[in-house]
Amino acid sequence: MVTMRSRPFPAVMRVLLSCLLLAAAGSVSLGESDLPPAKDATAYPAVDFHTKEQVAIAAEPFDTAEKCKIFQVDYLKYRFLPIRIIVTNTGDHPVSLRDARIFFISAEGDKVPAAEPEDVERRVRPKDSRGHDIPVGPIKLHTKGSASDDKIEADFDRFEYAALAVEPHTTRAGFLFYDMQGLGDTPLHGGKLVLRELRDSDGNELFYFEIPFDKYLEAKR
């Protein structure tokens, strides 16, 4: 079972589409602003590099309106922060992210899993399109709302991190979206991204990765 997020990994077609995007490495026009090709993870300020395991993982928050022009939805407006995950494997064996857990940890210790498309849709869509509860005796039956938001689904299909393995001497990148509501005006300060349960080709768990966002904020000054 794939458990990079709080629910099973996206369906096969989503994985295939996302992998095709990653392979294109930013060569496709993505809207008002093109997504720069992913560099080696060690080139980013917020990075954790395990020398022994020869794996580097970086995190680049897309925390400005300018950077977020690649998306069809204004996620920052709705307090969702897109974070680009860049994984570089400089070793001679693949690294598996099939069972990876990737959490945003706030300075106060709040543990936030990556959002699903429906998590974003519940906040973006008008209240009357989410369905409503009809009382039936002591219980309530929930009526289904309108169809899912096509723009949100398209963004997740195109950009969401979907590489289940990172091959030797390869960099893979993609986005995860985190709900920052309730974490204050500056959630990146003192925050970090923590990745656990990455495995080598023999199934051995790698030491966990911890990426502090203060490094990213310092580089912006």
N, C-alpha and C positions, 0 to 999 in steps of 0.2 A: 504494500500500500504506500502510495506517495503521500508524504505528510509534511511538505515544505510549508504548508499553510494550515489553517485551522480545520479545513475540510479537504476531501480528496483532491488531488491535483486536477487541473482542467482536462476535459475530454481529449481524446486522441487528436481530433482535428485541430483543437486549439494548440496543442503541443506542436503539431506539424507546422502549422502556420507561423507560430512564434519562432520555431527553429529556423525556418526559411528566412525570417526577418533577421535573425541574429547572424546567419551566414552571409546575408547581404551586407552586413557591417556598415549600415548607414548609407548605402549607395542610392536608396530609393527616396524620392522626395516625400516628405511627411507632412507638409502643410506650410504654414507661414514661416516656420524656422526648421531647418533640417537638423536631425539628431546627429551630433558628431560621432564618428566611429569610435568604438571603445578602444582605449589605449591599454597598455599593460597596467595591471592593477597597481603596481608600485609607483606609477606616475601620478596617482591621486593623493591628495593630502590626508584623507581619512582612510587609512589602510592598515591591515594587520597581515604581516608576512611571517609565515612559519618557515624558517630556513631549512630545518631538518626535513620537513615534509614537502618542501618546495612548492608551496601553495600560498598565493597572496589573494586577499579579498578586500576590495575597496567598496566604499559606499559614497555616492554623490547625491545629496538631496537636490531636488528640483524645487527650490524654495522661492523662486521669483516668477513674476508674470512673464518675463521675457523667456526664461528657460522653458516654461510650460506651454509655449505657443505650439509645440508639437502635438499637444493633445486636443481632442475635440471638446473636452469638458474642462471648466475652470475648477479643478480639484481644490486649489487653495481656498477658493471662496467658500467651499463647503467643509473646510478644515481637514481635508485629506492631503497628506504629503507624499508625492511620488519620490521614491528613492531608487536610484539606479544602482544595481548590484553588479560589480565587475569581478569575475573570478579568473585568475591566471594560474595555470598549472605548468610550472617549468620542469616538472619531473618527467620520468619515463613511463609512468603508469597512470591510467585514468583515475579521476576522483569522482565519486558518486555523491550526488545531492538528492537522491531518491527519497531518503528519510530525513532530510534536513529540516530543522526548526530554525526559523529566522524571526527574531523578535526585536521590536524597538523598545528599549528600556529608558524611561525618563530619569531625570536627576533624582526624583522622589521615589524611584523604584517601580513605577507603573510598568507593567508588562503588556505590550500591545502586539497582537498578532497581525499579520498582513491581512488586509481587507479583501473580501470577495466582491465581485461586481454588484451583487444584491445589497451589500452593506452600503455602497455608495448610492445606489438607486433609492434606497429608503429615505436618504436625506435630500437627494436632488429632486426627486419626483414630487409633484403636488400631493398634498394630503389626500385629496379625494380620489387619486389614482392608485392608492395603496390597498384599497379594499376596506371593509369595515366589519365589525362584529355584530351579528344578529342574535339577540337573546332568544334561546329556545329552552324554556324551563330553567333548570339550574346551571346550564352550560351555555357557551356562546359558540356559534358557528362562524368561522371567518370566511368571508367571501373574497375571492381572488381579485386582485387589482388588475389594472391594464397591463399590457405587454411590457417586457423589460425595455430599458432605455437602450436604443440601438447604438448611440454614440458611446456610452459607457462600455457596452459589450465590445464594440469595435476597438476601443482603446486597450482594453484588457487582452483581446485577441492579438493585437499588433505588438504591444509593448511588454506584456507581463513576462517575468523571468520564467523560462520553461525548459532550460537545459538540465536534464536529469543526470548527465555526466559531462565532465570537462576532460577532454582528451589530452594526452601528453603534449606539451609545448603549444597550448591553445588558450585563448581567452574567450570567455563567454560572458554576455551581459544581458540585462533586462531589468524591468522595473517591478517593484512591489510597492503597494500603496498602503499607507498607515493612517489611521484615524487619530488626529491630534486634538480632537475636541476634549475639553476639560483638562488639557495639559499646560494651560497658560499661553501667553503671547510669544514666548521664546522657548518652545519645547526642545530645540536642538541644544541649548545650553546645558551642559552636564549630561546630555543624553548619549546613548550609544546603541549600536546595532550588535546583537549577539547571535552567532550562528553555531548550532550544535548538531551533532549526529551526522557530520560529513564522514565519508568512509573511503578508504583506499581500495585498490583492486582486489585485495584479499578479504575485504569486509571488515577490516579493523577501523574502529572509530578514531578520527583525527582529534587532536586537542582542540577545544572550542576556540572560535575566533571572536574577538571583541574589538569593535571599531568605534572609538570615541569621536563624536561629532565636533568637539571643541577644536580638533585639528583642522577640520573643514572651515570653521568659523574664523580661526586665526589666519588661515590662508586668504580669506576674503578681505582682510583689513588692508 
